[in-house]
Amino acid sequence: MNFKTIIEPFRIKTIEPIRQTTTEHRAAAIKKAHYNIFQLEAEDVLIDLLTDSGTGSMSVFQWAGMMKGDESYAGGRSFRAFVKSVKEITGFRHVMPTHQGRAAEHIISRALLRPGSIVPNNTHFDTTRANVEHCGAVALNLPIAEARDPQAIHPFKGNMDVAALEHVLRKHAGEVPLVMITVTNNSAGGQPVSMDNIRRTSELCRTHGVPFFIDACRFAENAWFIKTREPGYADKTPLEIAQEMFRLSDGCTMSAKKDGMANIGGFLAMNDDALALTCRNSLILTEGFPTYGGLAGYDLEAIAVGLYEALDPDYLRYRVRSVEYIAEKMIAAGIPIVRPPGGHALYIDAGSWLSHIPRNQYPGWALSVALYVVGGIRACEIGSVMFGRQPDGSERAADLELVRLAIPRRVYTQSHMDYVAEVLLHMNTVAKQIRGVRIVEQPAELRHFTAKFELLLQ
Ligand code: F0G
């Protein structure tokens, strides 16, 4: 018999209680947080879908690995275990641990970018964009046209627009020192990138002599989508697919807080010896000695094990299914979401769901506040608050006003997902009552983390 229920492929050994809260309590908490969900106390949240980054549960094997952590300053055994895993999966010659993904982005950006440089990416994540712009370079998003339409169905909606990339590489020859591709494409809905698209991007970069790096945070989920959606890959393992993806590139930045299944960590890896030397010197300056980066020996052990657990087919099947499960309920209820659902998160199209809220009153942000007050669910706006402020201080609406419900790895069960779906279905009946927000205070960069807001009454 093949039973159709996909069970969580683990049992729970350690639990963390969730504190029940009331609507009144949450209304007071969010007011105190200046209507910014990043400023809440986490105990005031029932289901925390703010991010899938560093929020996963580790396995017994990872915890056991941590007990073996070698905390030597230089040449530790844990570093070798870490490098062995990373090299086996990615094949890169040089592997540098960093405290998280953005540190790897910072180091590679500093090494390669100059003021005026252009960095194409299918879609930059916010920290990648900020690191590129911090060097005075231009972060250019080149997603395929379908990515801009939340309703367009495409198996690899995260793909790079290869024709547009070719145009940029020709027109701006000499000004593009780095091309990146983000798998899965987080800011465009957690959508996968096909092997064919990675290959064509890679060939183009090689023709033009430009280094091609993968932003690999969710490489295992991307490998699963390739396995299940791209012709010719059904019989390959996620590991084999990941290896093929990395072989097409010259290096990667990685946040091990995602598909490293760890609570902290990341790495920068590459083949080029001279570039690695520059990066390693920078690593020493900002992260630490090259055999620990910004991490403890035990973190390196957790990542060494976690990278393989992320590639386990049973885990990946359950993971992708959890997101699909809520997505099906949303689609049936007519709640607009980015389709097809992504790998790590459900993306609600707040721009169309709350079309009565003007873009300059941030419908996505308003929805994230309402979701918290009504259901205690913390979700994250990926829209004009996150991306609307330009480097020169002006405002421009983001392509889409999305709200992301990111699912932490191995943390919530199906009943938690049922609760989230129930809250969203209820919200559908009160959506038109939600009002916009106004920013009252904001920093110059990455404003969504700390900006203060007011609720608008009209
Ligand atoms: N690239 C992508 C695609 C990401 O999603 C993230 C982080 C990073 C780079 C940076 O990694 O956090 O380890 O420094 N994304 C988290 C998120 C924060 O919630 O999507 P980091």
Residues whose N, C-alpha, C, O or C-beta is under 5 A from the ligand:
A	BS01	F0G	L50 T51 D52 S53 Q100 G101 R102 F125 T127 T182 T184 N186 D215 C217 S255 K257 G265
